[in-house]
Amino acid sequence: LRSVVVVGGGLAGLSTCSALRASGFAEDVVLLAAEPHLPYDRPPLSKEVLTGASTAADTQLQPEDWYAANAVDVRLGTRAVALRPAERAVETADGSTLRADAVVLATGGTARPLPVPGGGLAHLLRTRDDADRLRAELVPGARLLVVGGGLIGAEVASSAVSLGCEVTLADPDPLPLAGPAGALVAAYLHRQHADAGVRLVEAGVTALERRGGAVHARLGANPVAEEVEADVVLAGIGIVPDEALAVSAGLDVAGGVLVGPDLRTSIPEVLAVGDVARPRGYDGPLARREHWDAAVRTGEGAAATLLGAEPPAPAAPWFWTDRYGVHVEVAGTVPQDGVPVLRGDPESGSFAVFFLEDGRLAAAVSVGRGPEARASRRLVDAAAAVGPAQLSDEAVDLRRLARAVRM
Ligand code: FAD
């Protein structure tokens, strides 16, 4: 292997480059980044950057001199527009052609636009520039309508409340996050909004229209439609994986670029990592993991594959979210119809919910739990055989149990 081109200057692309260098790869590494910024971290964009606790510039993942020191030829503002695997060629928008023995697609995704008339009036939040634009409008007293109560929508609602905005959150789902976090925690998290003074509307948006200085949003279907007047609208309704290059190369694509456990796509010299990658499963594709941890791990996995090493052992899905001052971590996959095991008292704002499958720990959802959340994650990663009595007993030290499990 003499040369690798990584397409996409986000977390997964950077993770691939770092892992290649950390493993001793000394040949050419080029990182193509469509955005004008060096790779940066997205989670703070809906949290600290929006509240003003930090700036968009603070999110940069590595200092500028890291790229020279690690011989990573990063090309900002350079979008790859075509991939021709047979010729091992990547074409960029400025008309150059790069040759590489292997290509890693780390193109992530773009925020899904609101698919209703006037939907373009809604802000989206995916990039640093999106965060700067939204931040400028979230002045005290501004009326914000958040469309979608998932991770991004909920975090923006929380940040906007702390800025003194008047927030309405609309989602037709009465319990957003019930799938990934389980109904008990989802109900707790949804109630947080109301407790913070957010007006909750159980309906989808059907149209947006600018009238005078305000945006009028139509919510729900006739005859129970209502109209909300807002100064700012934010849509947080998921992402669209950026698979255009994979399609141009004829790779297998199905709501993400399909990859095996070694991150290879249907053409072995092309790998895919991060939000754009979708693992093949035995019975069809598995869900994409659109989380920070998966971006880092798949980048490391792709580097291992390229260098002929075993990819690291697969870990359970893991993500966090922060809202209204509460840190939440979800490790593992909550089984559908799983029976929750509660630890601690939700009223106290610090509790956890566990799910067992065949006597083994399948998922742990920790709310305001501090270092114990890390122990729970370790137990989930090990699919530890822990009983409900141990999990629910606050006298049992989960950190000690986690130290004892063999990984
Ligand atoms: P991306 O971050 O999307 O990066 C892909 C990059 O590739 C982009 O910069 C794009 O411009 C570039 N690109 C695309 N096509 C091309 C091309 N053809 N040529 C060149 N470049 C290209 N996860 C958590 O676990 N916890 C959180 O609390 C959390 N909070 C989040 C908050 C926000 C506001 C957002 C947006 C995401 C959050 N996430 C969180 C998710 C996490 O940030 C993503 O999973 C992660 O950024 C995915 O990284 P990626 O590198 O795969 O994709």
Residues whose N, C-alpha, C, O or C-beta is under 5 A from the ligand:
A	BS01	FAD	V7 G8 G9 G10 L11 A12 G13 L32 A33 A34 E35 R42 P43 L45 S46 T78 R79 A80 A106 T107 G108 G109 L125 R126 D242 V273 G274 D275 V276 E290 H291 W292 D293 A295 W318 F319 W320 T321
